[in-house]
Amino acid sequence: MARGHQKIQAQQKNAKKQEDAKKGGSDQKAAALKALKHQCTVCKAMMPDPKTYKQHFQSRHPKSDLPAELVEVAA
């Protein structure tokens, strides 16, 4: 019964992997949220940098006035 032994080994390996993930392995969601620093004043969407924020604001909210922090940003 070689397959039975392989199955047990695979289950143990998966259990160890799950335990390591719970302990604080790489959390991609948290890292992605940390990178998003700028929040749109109109729709509250998050952007990583001022250039992206300005492009978002100009394309999604053309009728709204540009926030003061984005006036001098080069797009």
Secondary structure, 3 states (H helix, E strand, C coil): CHHHHHHHHHHHHHHHHHHHHHHHCCCHHHHHHHHCCEECCCCCCEECCHHHHHHHHHHHCCCCCCCHHHCCCCC
